[in-house]
Amino acid sequence: MTNVSLVTNFLLMGFSDIRKLQIVHATLFLLVYLAALTGNLLIITVTTLDRHLHTPMYFFLKNLSFIDICYISVTVPKSIAISLTDNSSISFLFCATQLLLVVWLAASEFFVLTAMSYDRYAAICRPLHYEVTMCRGACVKMMASSWLSGSLFGFLFSTSTFSLSFCGSNAVQQFFCDVPSLLKISCSEDHIAIDASVSAGVTLGVICFIYIILSYIHIFSAVLRMPSTESRAKAFSTCLPHLIVIIVFFFTGAFAYLKPLSDSPSVQDLLVSVLYAVVPPTLNPLIYSLKNKDVKSALGRALKGTFPCLPLSNKLSVSLC
């Protein structure tokens, strides 16, 4: 690495310099963080213990919840600490680790969302082949591929970013370390490595996004042909929120990484980063599962202490929307 020893720590940007607003920010972020932890932990618990939820759809949801817990834990607690202590310093090593984990988990989440869209496509459009297509081995391979692909992009982005020189300002114009904010304060003129990394990430992201959109076009076409109004409503209530979350997650992340770099801090940048780093892990439990009748029933059985448990190695069964 070149000249990175010239900067030993960075200063993260807060949401306000006014003490009362800092307390408000810390309180709101703490409530959001606790809500995200509670919702995702509930999903992990019920989908692990309740045999009725040992299906491919809930297998992906359980893994998505685990990713969301890790994802929001990488950024939000540090931001809360900054507002409470008014100390925005973050070490060079911690900043590099944060960037690695943010990219890793965000990429893994998007790949899992892609796998979930395929699961819904197979369940609705190819129900006769669903059990074979979405067998346990296929689900585990999809999940492993999502984690490995995310880790690849995480290491690629972090090594490319921290191979740059940081010899001037150490004020990061963001509430966590990410690629665009670090590029703004880098004194390196050559960004070929990180530009190539971003191009590869965007290309694969666009491919996945197009695949997701095509999958949902087929899904909605199949749903509209359903004779039962109740079945159509159930399918739309499950799949439409999935698609909305994916669109918000993709476009806010793409906007943050592809928009031209600006030398001045922007409130818009902070709001956009909240939309792709904080909102999805918080809303996913509500949108994907906690409004689902199967999960509500499982939660009811948990409160009554009547979980129908099976071994964790139990074979995944079939589930439609």
C-alpha positions as a Markdown table, in Angstrom:
| # | Residue | x | y | z |
|---|---|---|---|---|
| 1 | Met | 0.0 | 0.0 | 0.0 |
| 2 | Thr | 1.2 | 3.5 | -0.8 |
| 3 | Asn | 1.4 | 6.3 | 1.8 |
| 4 | Val | -1.4 | 5.0 | 3.9 |
| 5 | Ser | 0.7 | 5.4 | 7.0 |
| 6 | Leu | 0.3 | 9.2 | 6.6 |
| 7 | Val | -3.3 | 8.9 | 7.9 |
| 8 | Thr | -3.7 | 6.9 | 11.0 |
| 9 | Asn | -7.4 | 7.6 | 11.7 |
| 10 | Phe | -10.5 | 9.1 | 10.0 |
| 11 | Leu | -13.3 | 11.4 | 11.2 |
| 12 | Leu | -16.8 | 10.3 | 10.4 |
| 13 | Met | -19.5 | 12.8 | 9.6 |
| 14 | Gly | -22.4 | 13.3 | 12.1 |
| 15 | Phe | -26.0 | 14.2 | 11.2 |
| 16 | Ser | -25.8 | 17.4 | 13.2 |
| 17 | Asp | -23.5 | 19.6 | 15.3 |
| 18 | Ile | -26.3 | 20.7 | 17.6 |
| 19 | Arg | -26.3 | 18.7 | 20.8 |
| 20 | Lys | -30.1 | 18.2 | 21.1 |
| 21 | Leu | -30.3 | 17.0 | 17.5 |
| 22 | Gln | -27.4 | 14.6 | 18.2 |
| 23 | Ile | -29.4 | 13.1 | 21.1 |
| 24 | Val | -32.5 | 12.8 | 18.8 |
| 25 | His | -30.4 | 11.1 | 16.2 |
| 26 | Ala | -28.9 | 8.7 | 18.7 |
| 27 | Thr | -32.3 | 7.9 | 20.1 |
| 28 | Leu | -33.9 | 7.3 | 16.7 |
| 29 | Phe | -31.0 | 5.1 | 15.5 |
| 30 | Leu | -31.1 | 3.1 | 18.7 |
| 31 | Leu | -34.8 | 2.5 | 18.3 |
| 32 | Val | -34.3 | 1.5 | 14.7 |
| 33 | Tyr | -31.4 | -0.8 | 15.6 |
| 34 | Leu | -33.3 | -2.5 | 18.4 |
| 35 | Ala | -36.3 | -3.0 | 16.1 |
| 36 | Ala | -34.1 | -4.5 | 13.4 |
| 37 | Leu | -32.4 | -6.8 | 15.9 |
| 38 | Thr | -35.7 | -7.9 | 17.4 |
| 39 | Gly | -37.5 | -8.5 | 14.1 |
| 40 | Asn | -34.6 | -10.4 | 12.5 |
| 41 | Leu | -33.9 | -12.5 | 15.6 |
| 42 | Leu | -37.6 | -13.5 | 15.8 |
| 43 | Ile | -37.5 | -14.7 | 12.2 |
| 44 | Ile | -34.3 | -16.7 | 12.8 |
| 45 | Thr | -35.8 | -18.3 | 15.9 |
| 46 | Val | -39.1 | -19.3 | 14.5 |
| 47 | Thr | -37.8 | -20.5 | 11.1 |
| 48 | Thr | -35.2 | -22.6 | 12.9 |
| 49 | Leu | -37.5 | -24.2 | 15.6 |
| 50 | Asp | -40.8 | -24.5 | 13.8 |
| 51 | Arg | -41.0 | -27.5 | 11.4 |
| 52 | His | -43.8 | -25.8 | 9.4 |
| 53 | Leu | -41.2 | -23.2 | 8.3 |
| 54 | His | -38.6 | -25.6 | 7.1 |
| 55 | Thr | -39.1 | -24.7 | 3.5 |
| 56 | Pro | -36.8 | -23.1 | 0.9 |
| 57 | Met | -38.5 | -19.7 | 1.2 |
| 58 | Tyr | -38.0 | -19.5 | 4.9 |
| 59 | Phe | -34.5 | -20.9 | 4.6 |
| 60 | Phe | -33.6 | -17.9 | 2.5 |
| 61 | Leu | -35.4 | -15.5 | 4.8 |
| 62 | Lys | -33.5 | -16.9 | 7.8 |
| 63 | Asn | -30.2 | -16.3 | 6.1 |
| 64 | Leu | -31.4 | -12.8 | 5.0 |
| 65 | Ser | -32.2 | -12.0 | 8.6 |
| 66 | Phe | -28.8 | -13.1 | 9.7 |
| 67 | Ile | -27.1 | -10.9 | 7.0 |
| 68 | Asp | -29.4 | -8.0 | 8.0 |
| 69 | Ile | -28.3 | -8.2 | 11.7 |
| 70 | Cys | -24.7 | -8.2 | 10.7 |
| 71 | Tyr | -25.2 | -5.5 | 8.1 |
| 72 | Ile | -26.9 | -2.9 | 10.4 |
| 73 | Ser | -24.5 | -3.8 | 13.3 |
| 74 | Val | -21.5 | -2.7 | 11.2 |
| 75 | Thr | -22.7 | 0.9 | 10.8 |
| 76 | Val | -25.4 | 2.0 | 13.2 |
| 77 | Pro | -23.8 | 1.3 | 16.7 |
| 78 | Lys | -20.7 | 3.4 | 15.7 |
| 79 | Ser | -22.9 | 6.2 | 14.5 |
| 80 | Ile | -24.9 | 6.2 | 17.8 |
| 81 | Ala | -21.6 | 6.3 | 19.8 |
| 82 | Ile | -20.4 | 9.3 | 17.7 |
| 83 | Ser | -23.6 | 11.2 | 18.5 |
| 84 | Leu | -23.5 | 10.4 | 22.2 |
| 85 | Thr | -19.8 | 11.0 | 22.8 |
| 86 | Asp | -19.2 | 13.6 | 20.2 |
| 87 | Asn | -16.1 | 11.7 | 19.2 |
| 88 | Ser | -16.1 | 10.9 | 15.5 |
| 89 | Ser | -12.7 | 9.4 | 15.2 |
| 90 | Ile | -12.3 | 5.9 | 13.7 |
| 91 | Ser | -9.0 | 4.1 | 13.3 |
| 92 | Phe | -7.6 | 3.3 | 10.0 |
| 93 | Leu | -7.9 | -0.5 | 10.6 |
| 94 | Phe | -11.5 | -0.2 | 11.8 |
| 95 | Cys | -12.4 | 1.9 | 8.8 |
| 96 | Ala | -10.9 | -0.6 | 6.4 |
| 97 | Thr | -12.8 | -3.4 | 8.3 |
| 98 | Gln | -16.0 | -1.5 | 8.2 |
| 99 | Leu | -15.7 | -0.9 | 4.4 |
| 100 | Leu | -15.0 | -4.6 | 3.9 |
| 101 | Leu | -18.0 | -5.8 | 5.9 |
| 102 | Val | -20.4 | -3.2 | 4.4 |
| 103 | Val | -19.6 | -4.2 | 0.8 |
| 104 | Trp | -19.5 | -7.9 | 1.7 |
| 105 | Leu | -22.9 | -7.9 | 3.5 |
| 106 | Ala | -24.6 | -5.6 | 1.0 |
| 107 | Ala | -23.5 | -7.7 | -2.0 |
| 108 | Ser | -24.5 | -10.9 | -0.2 |
| 109 | Glu | -27.9 | -9.5 | 0.6 |
| 110 | Phe | -28.5 | -8.5 | -3.0 |
| 111 | Phe | -27.5 | -12.0 | -4.2 |
| 112 | Val | -29.8 | -13.6 | -1.6 |
| 113 | Leu | -32.6 | -11.4 | -2.8 |
| 114 | Thr | -31.9 | -12.6 | -6.3 |
| 115 | Ala | -32.1 | -16.2 | -5.1 |
| 116 | Met | -35.4 | -15.5 | -3.4 |
| 117 | Ser | -36.8 | -14.1 | -6.6 |
| 118 | Tyr | -35.9 | -17.3 | -8.3 |
| 119 | Asp | -37.5 | -19.3 | -5.5 |
| 120 | Arg | -40.8 | -17.3 | -5.9 |
| 121 | Tyr | -40.6 | -17.8 | -9.7 |
| 122 | Ala | -40.1 | -21.6 | -9.3 |
| 123 | Ala | -42.9 | -21.8 | -6.8 |
| 124 | Ile | -45.5 | -19.9 | -8.8 |
| 125 | Cys | -44.5 | -20.5 | -12.4 |
| 126 | Arg | -43.1 | -24.0 | -12.2 |
| 127 | Pro | -44.9 | -25.6 | -9.2 |
| 128 | Leu | -44.7 | -29.2 | -10.5 |
| 129 | His | -40.9 | -29.0 | -10.7 |
| 130 | Tyr | -40.5 | -26.9 | -7.5 |
| 131 | Glu | -39.5 | -29.8 | -5.2 |
| 132 | Val | -36.7 | -30.9 | -7.5 |
| 133 | Thr | -35.6 | -27.4 | -8.5 |
| 134 | Met | -35.4 | -26.1 | -4.9 |
| 135 | Cys | -34.1 | -29.1 | -3.1 |
| 136 | Arg | -31.9 | -28.7 | 0.0 |
| 137 | Gly | -28.7 | -29.1 | -2.0 |
| 138 | Ala | -29.7 | -26.3 | -4.5 |
| 139 | Cys | -30.7 | -23.9 | -1.7 |
| 140 | Val | -27.4 | -24.5 | 0.2 |
| 141 | Lys | -25.4 | -23.9 | -3.0 |
| 142 | Met | -27.3 | -20.7 | -3.7 |
| 143 | Met | -26.6 | -19.4 | -0.2 |
| 144 | Ala | -23.0 | -20.4 | -0.3 |
| 145 | Ser | -22.5 | -18.7 | -3.7 |
| 146 | Ser | -24.2 | -15.5 | -2.3 |
| 147 | Trp | -21.8 | -15.4 | 0.7 |
| 148 | Leu | -18.7 | -16.2 | -1.4 |
| 149 | Ser | -19.6 | -13.7 | -4.1 |
| 150 | Gly | -20.2 | -11.0 | -1.5 |
| 151 | Ser | -16.9 | -11.7 | 0.2 |
| 152 | Leu | -15.1 | -11.5 | -3.1 |
| 153 | Phe | -16.5 | -8.0 | -3.8 |
| 154 | Gly | -15.8 | -7.0 | -0.2 |
| 155 | Phe | -12.1 | -7.8 | -0.4 |
| 156 | Leu | -11.9 | -6.4 | -3.9 |
| 157 | Phe | -13.4 | -3.0 | -2.9 |
| 158 | Ser | -11.5 | -2.7 | 0.3 |
| 159 | Thr | -8.1 | -3.6 | -1.0 |
| 160 | Ser | -8.6 | -1.3 | -4.1 |
| 161 | Thr | -9.7 | 1.6 | -1.9 |
| 162 | Phe | -7.0 | 1.3 | 0.7 |
| 163 | Ser | -4.3 | 0.9 | -1.9 |
| 164 | Leu | -4.8 | 4.6 | -2.5 |
| 165 | Ser | -2.9 | 7.4 | -0.8 |
| 166 | Phe | -4.5 | 9.3 | 2.1 |
| 167 | Cys | -2.3 | 12.3 | 2.8 |
| 168 | Gly | -4.6 | 15.2 | 3.2 |
| 169 | Ser | -7.9 | 15.6 | 4.9 |
| 170 | Asn | -9.1 | 12.7 | 7.1 |
| 171 | Ala | -12.8 | 13.9 | 7.3 |
| 172 | Val | -15.1 | 11.2 | 5.8 |
| 173 | Gln | -18.3 | 12.8 | 4.5 |
| 174 | Gln | -20.4 | 9.9 | 5.6 |
| 175 | Phe | -21.5 | 8.3 | 8.9 |
| 176 | Phe | -19.6 | 5.1 | 8.0 |
| 177 | Cys | -16.6 | 4.3 | 5.8 |
| 178 | Asp | -17.6 | 3.6 | 2.2 |
| 179 | Val | -15.9 | 3.8 | -1.2 |
| 180 | Pro | -17.3 | 7.2 | -2.5 |
| 181 | Ser | -16.6 | 9.1 | 0.7 |
| 182 | Leu | -13.0 | 7.7 | 0.9 |
| 183 | Leu | -12.4 | 8.5 | -2.8 |
| 184 | Lys | -13.2 | 12.2 | -2.0 |
| 185 | Ile | -10.4 | 12.5 | 0.5 |
| 186 | Ser | -7.8 | 10.4 | -1.4 |
| 187 | Cys | -4.9 | 12.3 | -2.8 |
| 188 | Ser | -4.3 | 9.6 | -5.4 |
| 189 | Glu | -5.1 | 10.6 | -9.0 |
| 190 | Asp | -5.1 | 7.0 | -10.3 |
| 191 | His | -8.3 | 5.2 | -9.4 |
| 192 | Ile | -8.0 | 2.4 | -12.0 |
| 193 | Ala | -8.3 | -0.5 | -9.5 |
| 194 | Ile | -11.4 | 0.9 | -7.7 |
| 195 | Asp | -13.0 | 2.0 | -10.9 |
| 196 | Ala | -12.6 | -1.5 | -12.3 |
| 197 | Ser | -14.0 | -3.0 | -9.0 |
| 198 | Val | -17.0 | -0.6 | -9.1 |
| 199 | Ser | -17.6 | -1.4 | -12.8 |
| 200 | Ala | -17.6 | -5.2 | -12.1 |
| 201 | Gly | -19.9 | -4.7 | -9.2 |
| 202 | Val | -22.4 | -2.6 | -11.1 |
| 203 | Thr | -22.3 | -4.9 | -14.1 |
| 204 | Leu | -23.1 | -8.0 | -12.0 |
| 205 | Gly | -25.7 | -5.9 | -10.0 |
| 206 | Val | -27.5 | -4.9 | -13.2 |
| 207 | Ile | -27.5 | -8.4 | -14.4 |
| 208 | Cys | -29.1 | -9.6 | -11.2 |
| 209 | Phe | -31.5 | -6.8 | -11.2 |
| 210 | Ile | -32.7 | -7.5 | -14.7 |
| 211 | Tyr | -33.0 | -11.2 | -13.8 |
| 212 | Ile | -35.1 | -10.2 | -10.8 |
| 213 | Ile | -37.4 | -7.9 | -12.9 |
| 214 | Leu | -37.9 | -10.7 | -15.5 |
| 215 | Ser | -38.7 | -13.2 | -12.8 |
| 216 | Tyr | -41.3 | -10.9 | -11.3 |
| 217 | Ile | -42.8 | -10.2 | -14.7 |
| 218 | His | -43.4 | -14.0 | -15.1 |
| 219 | Ile | -44.7 | -14.2 | -11.6 |
| 220 | Phe | -47.2 | -11.4 | -12.0 |
| 221 | Ser | -48.3 | -12.8 | -15.3 |
| 222 | Ala | -48.9 | -16.2 | -13.6 |
| 223 | Val | -50.7 | -14.5 | -10.7 |
| 224 | Leu | -53.1 | -12.6 | -13.0 |
| 225 | Arg | -54.1 | -15.9 | -14.5 |
| 226 | Met | -55.1 | -17.4 | -11.1 |
| 227 | Pro | -58.9 | -18.0 | -10.9 |
| 228 | Ser | -59.1 | -17.3 | -7.2 |
| 229 | Thr | -59.2 | -13.6 | -6.1 |
| 230 | Glu | -57.9 | -14.6 | -2.7 |
| 231 | Ser | -54.9 | -16.5 | -4.2 |
| 232 | Arg | -54.1 | -13.4 | -6.4 |
| 233 | Ala | -54.3 | -11.1 | -3.4 |
| 234 | Lys | -52.1 | -13.4 | -1.3 |
| 235 | Ala | -49.4 | -13.7 | -4.0 |
| 236 | Phe | -49.4 | -9.9 | -4.7 |
| 237 | Ser | -49.2 | -9.1 | -1.0 |
| 238 | Thr | -46.1 | -11.4 | -0.7 |
| 239 | Cys | -44.3 | -10.6 | -3.9 |
| 240 | Leu | -44.9 | -6.8 | -4.4 |
| 241 | Pro | -43.2 | -5.8 | -1.1 |
| 242 | His | -40.2 | -8.0 | -2.1 |
| 243 | Leu | -39.9 | -6.1 | -5.4 |
| 244 | Ile | -40.2 | -2.7 | -3.8 |
| 245 | Val | -37.4 | -3.4 | -1.3 |
| 246 | Ile | -35.2 | -4.7 | -4.0 |
| 247 | Ile | -35.8 | -1.6 | -6.2 |
| 248 | Val | -35.1 | 0.8 | -3.3 |
| 249 | Phe | -32.0 | -1.1 | -2.2 |
| 250 | Phe | -30.6 | -1.3 | -5.7 |
| 251 | Phe | -31.2 | 2.2 | -6.9 |
| 252 | Thr | -30.0 | 4.0 | -3.7 |
| 253 | Gly | -26.9 | 1.9 | -3.7 |
| 254 | Ala | -26.2 | 2.5 | -7.4 |
| 255 | Phe | -26.9 | 6.2 | -6.9 |
| 256 | Ala | -24.4 | 6.4 | -4.1 |
| 257 | Tyr | -21.6 | 4.7 | -6.0 |
| 258 | Leu | -22.2 | 6.1 | -9.5 |
| 259 | Lys | -23.0 | 9.8 | -8.9 |
| 260 | Pro | -20.1 | 12.3 | -9.5 |
| 261 | Leu | -17.9 | 13.0 | -6.5 |
| 262 | Ser | -18.6 | 16.3 | -4.7 |
| 263 | Asp | -16.1 | 18.2 | -2.5 |
| 264 | Ser | -18.8 | 19.5 | -0.1 |
| 265 | Pro | -20.8 | 17.5 | 2.4 |
| 266 | Ser | -24.3 | 16.7 | 1.4 |
| 267 | Val | -27.4 | 15.9 | 3.4 |
| 268 | Gln | -28.7 | 14.0 | 0.4 |
| 269 | Asp | -25.7 | 11.6 | 0.6 |
| 270 | Leu | -26.5 | 10.8 | 4.2 |
| 271 | Leu | -30.2 | 10.2 | 3.5 |
| 272 | Val | -29.3 | 8.0 | 0.5 |
| 273 | Ser | -26.9 | 6.0 | 2.6 |
| 274 | Val | -29.6 | 5.5 | 5.3 |
| 275 | Leu | -31.9 | 4.1 | 2.6 |
| 276 | Tyr | -29.5 | 1.4 | 1.5 |
| 277 | Ala | -27.7 | 0.7 | 4.8 |
| 278 | Val | -30.3 | 1.1 | 7.5 |
| 279 | Val | -33.8 | 0.9 | 6.1 |
| 280 | Pro | -33.6 | -2.6 | 4.4 |
| 281 | Pro | -32.4 | -4.5 | 7.5 |
| 282 | Thr | -35.2 | -2.8 | 9.5 |
| 283 | Leu | -38.1 | -3.3 | 7.1 |
| 284 | Asn | -37.2 | -6.7 | 5.8 |
| 285 | Pro | -38.6 | -8.5 | 8.8 |
| 286 | Leu | -41.9 | -6.7 | 8.5 |
| 287 | Ile | -42.2 | -6.9 | 4.7 |
| 288 | Tyr | -41.0 | -10.4 | 4.2 |
| 289 | Ser | -42.1 | -12.3 | 7.3 |
| 290 | Leu | -43.8 | -10.6 | 10.2 |
| 291 | Lys | -46.9 | -9.8 | 8.1 |
| 292 | Asn | -46.9 | -13.4 | 6.9 |
| 293 | Lys | -49.7 | -15.6 | 8.3 |
| 294 | Asp | -47.3 | -18.6 | 8.6 |
| 295 | Val | -44.8 | -16.6 | 10.7 |
| 296 | Lys | -47.5 | -15.1 | 12.8 |
| 297 | Ser | -48.8 | -18.6 | 13.6 |
| 298 | Ala | -45.3 | -19.8 | 14.4 |
| 299 | Leu | -44.9 | -16.9 | 16.8 |
| 300 | Gly | -48.2 | -17.7 | 18.4 |
| 301 | Arg | -47.1 | -21.3 | 18.9 |
| 302 | Ala | -43.8 | -20.1 | 20.4 |
| 303 | Leu | -45.6 | -17.9 | 22.9 |
| 304 | Lys | -47.8 | -20.9 | 23.9 |
| 305 | Gly | -44.7 | -23.1 | 24.1 |
| 306 | Thr | -46.1 | -25.6 | 21.5 |
| 307 | Phe | -43.3 | -25.5 | 19.0 |
| 308 | Pro | -43.4 | -28.6 | 16.7 |
| 309 | Cys | -39.6 | -29.0 | 16.6 |
| 310 | Leu | -37.6 | -31.1 | 14.2 |
| 311 | Pro | -33.9 | -31.7 | 13.9 |
| 312 | Leu | -32.0 | -28.9 | 12.1 |
| 313 | Ser | -31.0 | -31.4 | 9.5 |
| 314 | Asn | -34.6 | -32.0 | 8.5 |
| 315 | Lys | -35.1 | -32.0 | 4.7 |
| 316 | Leu | -36.5 | -28.8 | 3.3 |
| 317 | Ser | -40.1 | -29.1 | 2.1 |
| 318 | Val | -42.1 | -27.3 | -0.5 |
| 319 | Ser | -43.8 | -23.9 | 0.0 |
| 320 | Leu | -45.7 | -21.6 | -2.3 |
| 321 | Cys | -46.3 | -17.9 | -1.7 |
